[in-house]
Amino acid sequence: MRTGRNRRGNAFIEFALCLILLNLIVTGLFQYGHSLFMYTRLQNAVRAGARYASRRAYDSASATPSQAYLTAVANATAYGDPAGGGTPLVPGLSPSHVAVTIRMSTVPEAVTVAIRGYTLRTFGLSYSLQNKPRATFRYAGRFAP
């Protein structure tokens, strides 16, 4: 009668299989958390850019903003500074990813800042963001066409 001599490697094999499964779960959770963290940073940058755009003097008589206004808002969103330059608030974000829309009747009523064409890259995965995230603020700046 054999008393366990044949089962010596079973525990090691079970541990190895469970370790592989556990590793996949932990890696997936880490990737999800990192993606969520980067999206939150992007959302905060868009909100700050929209807040800046809602308080900046609007220097166009139409719903199409001037190039100076667009550049300042895009730089404020991407870099945190209307003058531009420096390190982007979110890796890979550039002013070309920022879209600014003005809703107006005779004066500006609201400004919307959104992200277009940005690819959120995590470890091995990528998500293309179109008009997400976006933020809208009521215009509270000076209308000076």
C-alpha positions, 0 to 999 in steps of 0.5 A: 500500500502506498501512503502518499508517495505519489502525491508529492508534486500535487501541491506544487502544481496546484500552487503554480496554477493558482499563482498564474490565475492570481497573477492575471487577476492582479495584473488586470486590476492594476491595468484597470486602476491605472486607466481609471487614474489616467482618465481622472487626470484627463477629466481634471485637465478638461475641467480646468481648461473649461473653467479657464475658457469660461473666464477668459475675455471672448474676443470674437463677435461670432460663435467661432472663437479667435485663434488666440482664444483657442490656443490659450484654452488648448494650452491651459487644458494640455499644459495647465498654462495658457502660454503653453510649453512644459510637460503635459498634464497627462502623458501624450496630451497635446493642444491639438487634442483639445476641442473648444465649442462656444454656445452663444446667441448675441453674447457667449452663454456657455463654453465646452471643452472636450478631448478628441483623438486622444488615445489612452494607453495602458500596459498593452491596451489602448482606448481611443477617446472621442469627445470624452471627457468634456466639460461645459461651464456657463460663460462668465468672462468679458465679451469684448469683440 
